[in-house]
Amino acid sequence: MEQFRPNLVVSGASAWEEDSWKVIRIGDVVFDVVKPCSRCIFTTVSPEKGQKHPAGEPLKTLQSFRTAQDNGDVDFGQNLIARNSGVIRVGDEVEILATAPAKIYGAAAADDTANITQQPDANVDIDWQGQAFRGNNQQVLLEQLENQGIRIPYSCRAAFVEVAVFSF
C-alpha cells in the first residue's frame, strides 16, 4: 500500500467499493469524492529505497484490470476534498452519504517503462525554493526535503513536483 503514498486508508469495504462513493463522512469531516486517483510510473519507485521496481510493479498489474475505458487512466484510490475542518481518527467509521455509478474499467496493454540503470552513490547539492543543502542521488527527493525540515506542497506526494535544482 505504501507504494501508492496514501493519506487515508479504509479497511472493511468491499474491493473497489470506493469507486461509487460521491460524499462520505469520516469523524467530523465531510468529504466530496471528486475523482479517481490516476497512477503513474511514480508508483513503481520504492518509498524506502528510492529504486524503481525492475518489472514496473505495481503499475503493470494495475494496467491489466484498472484501466479506465473512458480515458485510459490507470486508477487506484480516490481524490477527496474536505468540505469542512474537523478531526478524524484511526478507527473512525466511514459513512457513505451519497453514491453514483462507478467508472468502467478493463485491461490495457502493459506500458513499457523506461530502463533505468542504478547509478553509483554520489552527493548532490539540492536547491529548493532558495534553501540549499547537500543530498544524495539514492534517496527519494521528497524524503530528503522533508528530512531537512522543508515543507512540501501536498501535490508533491502525488508526483506533481515543483522545480528543484541539482548540482553533481
C-alpha positions in Angstrom: 0.0 0.0 0.0 2.9 2.4 0.7 3.8 2.3 -3.0 0.7 4.5 -3.6 1.6 7.0 -0.8 -2.0 7.3 0.5 -3.2 9.9 3.0 -6.1 7.8 4.2 -6.6 4.0 4.1 -10.1 2.5 4.6 -10.5 -1.1 5.7 -13.6 -3.3 5.8 -15.0 -2.1 2.5 -15.6 -4.4 -0.5 -12.9 -4.3 -3.2 -13.4 -1.1 -5.3 -16.4 0.0 -3.3 -15.0 3.5 -3.1 -15.4 3.8 -6.9 -19.1 4.6 -6.3 -18.8 7.0 -3.3 -19.6 10.6 -4.0 -19.8 12.1 -0.5 -18.5 10.5 2.7 -18.1 11.4 6.4 -15.1 10.3 8.5 -15.2 11.6 12.1 -16.2 15.3 12.0 -15.2 15.8 8.3 -17.4 15.5 5.2 -15.5 14.8 2.0 -16.5 15.1 -1.6 -15.1 12.2 -3.6 -14.1 14.2 -6.7 -12.3 11.7 -9.0 -10.3 8.5 -9.1 -6.6 8.8 -8.4 -4.8 8.2 -11.7 -1.5 6.4 -11.1 1.8 6.9 -12.9 5.3 5.5 -13.0 6.0 7.0 -9.6 4.2 4.1 -8.0 7.0 1.8 -9.3 9.5 3.6 -7.1 10.1 2.1 -3.6 9.4 4.7 -0.9 12.0 3.0 1.3 14.8 2.6 -1.2 14.0 5.1 -3.9 14.6 2.5 -6.5 12.3 1.6 -9.4 10.8 -1.9 -9.4 12.6 -3.8 -12.2 9.3 -5.2 -13.6 7.3 -1.9 -13.3 5.1 -3.1 -10.5 2.6 -2.4 -9.2 1.6 -0.3 -12.1 2.0 -3.1 -14.6 -0.5 -5.3 -12.7 -3.0 -2.4 -12.3 -2.9 -1.8 -16.0 -4.2 -5.3 -16.5 -7.5 -4.6 -14.9 -7.9 -1.0 -13.7 -7.6 1.0 -16.9 -10.5 3.4 -17.3 -12.3 2.8 -20.5 -13.3 6.5 -20.9 -9.7 8.0 -20.8 -7.2 5.2 -20.4 -6.0 6.3 -17.0 -4.9 3.6 -14.5 -6.8 4.4 -11.3 -6.3 3.2 -7.8 -7.9 5.1 -4.9 -9.9 8.3 -4.8 -9.2 12.0 -4.5 -11.2 13.7 -1.7 -11.9 17.4 -0.9 -12.8 18.2 2.6 -16.0 20.4 2.9 -15.1 21.4 6.5 -12.4 21.2 9.1 -12.6 18.7 11.9 -10.9 15.7 13.5 -10.6 12.2 12.1 -9.0 9.4 14.0 -7.7 5.9 13.2 -10.7 3.6 13.6 -13.4 6.2 12.7 -16.3 4.8 10.7 -16.7 5.8 7.1 -20.3 6.9 6.5 -21.4 6.9 2.8 -23.7 9.9 2.3 -24.1 9.8 -1.5 -23.2 7.4 -4.3 -23.1 7.4 -8.1 -22.4 4.8 -10.8 -18.7 3.8 -10.9 -16.4 4.2 -13.9 -16.0 1.2 -16.1 -12.6 -0.5 -16.0 -10.8 -3.1 -18.1 -7.4 -4.2 -19.3 -4.9 -2.3 -21.3 -1.7 -3.3 -22.9 1.2 -3.1 -20.4 3.0 0.2 -20.8 6.7 -0.4 -21.2 8.6 1.7 -18.6 11.9 3.3 -19.1 15.0 1.2 -18.4 16.8 2.9 -15.5 20.2 1.7 -14.5 21.3 2.1 -10.9 23.8 4.9 -10.6 26.7 4.8 -8.2 26.2 6.7 -4.9 27.0 10.4 -5.3 26.5 13.5 -3.3 24.4 16.3 -4.9 23.7 19.9 -4.0 20.0 20.5 -3.8 18.4 23.9 -4.0 14.7 24.0 -3.3 13.0 27.4 -3.4 16.1 29.2 -2.1 17.0 26.6 0.6 20.2 24.7 -0.3 21.6 21.5 1.3 23.8 18.5 0.5 21.8 15.4 -0.6 22.4 12.2 -2.5 21.3 10.6 -5.7 19.9 7.4 -4.0 17.2 8.6 -1.5 13.8 9.9 -2.7 13.9 13.7 -3.2 10.7 14.2 -1.3 12.1 12.5 1.8 15.4 14.4 1.5 13.5 17.7 1.5 11.3 16.6 4.5 14.4 15.4 6.4 15.7 19.0 6.1 12.6 20.4 7.6 11.4 21.8 4.3 7.6 21.8 4.0 6.4 20.2 0.7 3.1 21.0 -1.1 0.7 18.1 -0.9 0.7 17.8 -4.7 4.3 16.6 -4.5 3.0 13.5 -2.7 1.1 12.7 -6.0 4.3 13.2 -8.0 3.5 16.8 -9.2 6.9 18.1 -8.1 7.9 21.7 -8.4 11.3 22.6 -9.8 14.3 21.6 -7.8 17.9 22.4 -8.9 20.6 19.7 -8.6 24.3 20.0 -8.9 26.5 17.0 -9.1 
